[in-house]
Amino acid sequence: MTDQLPINAKTIKLACRLLREGDVVAFPTDTVYGLGANAFERFAVSQIFAVKQRPPDKALPVFITELSDLSLVARQVPNKAWAFLQKFWPGALTVVLPKNSQLPPELTCGQETIAIRIPDHPTCLELVRRVGRPLAVTSANLSGKPTPRTAQEVATQLNGRLPLILDGGASPAEVPSTIVDLSVTPPRMLRVGKLSFEELREFLPDVVR
């Protein structure tokens, strides 16, 4: 049975302990509910794939808290991308960059890139800061099933598959983040989400669909 608990100081502390121990925890984000695990712990990353029955060739994105944390997960960032990232982070923008070689191969499924985001949600940011490592995060649903906006929707799909769901009420968005690949020239929009193509072009004029 999975614990479904309201967010407070005690449950945040519990979630951080579980994450440090290699467990998977569900929590609200600024888009939909997510599953998180220590991005640098190979077993923890593998657990996310098992919990949501995710295809083994589908890489996981990571959450960080500051632009300065990019060096932990990315090998390089194009100079022209900094103003773009400062505009949309924290927020519903995921960017793809060349990966840091220290990341476990299970996270990126053998790919040379990594998807990264700074979420605009206090619980997400606090968890990453207190765990002290970037978190691998993906939507808290069984692969192919509807993405959840509430803790109860997470429990309906994943009850018994993970130790803890942090209940922060309904998530504010029904759509996922927009994904932009900054590892290629010109930059390419891979998924339309909360941010539109037109919004991106204002700050990244050469982006293509």
C-alpha positions, 0 to 999 in steps of 0.5 A: 500500500502506498502512503498518500500524505499531505505536504508539510515539513514532516512529509518533505523530510520523509520524501527526501530520506526515501529519495536519498535511499534510492526509492521513487516518490510521487509529487506535484509539479508545475505541470502534472504529477511526477515520479522522482528519483536520484538521477545519479543513483543507477538503481533509483533510475531503474526503479522509475522504469519499473514503477511506471513500466516505461519502455527501456529505450525512453530516456528520463529528464532531470530537474535542477534548481539553478542555472548554475546546476547545469554543469552537473548534468550537461557537458556544454550550453550554447552561449546564445541559450543563456538569455533564453533559459533565464527568461523561461526558467523556472517554468514549463520548458525542458531543454535537451543538451549534451549530457555530462558523462557522470550521469548513469547510462540508464538515465539517458538510455545510451543517448548522448543528450539529456533533457533538463528543467527547472520547475516552477513549483516549491515542492519540486525545488525543495526536494531537489535542494534537500536531496542535494542531487538533480532528480530524474522526473517523469509523469506519475502514470503507467506508460501509455495511461493518462497523465495525473493531475491529482494525488488520487489519480496517481494512486489509482494507477500506481498504488503499491508500486512506490512508497509515497505520494505527496498530496499537494492538491490539483496540479495547475496545468493539464499539459506537459512542458514544451521541449526544445533541443538545444544540442542541434543547430538550429534549435528544434522544438520537439514537443508543444506544451505549455509554451507555444512556438511563438513564445519561444521564437521571441527569445530564440529566433532561429528555433524551428519546429 
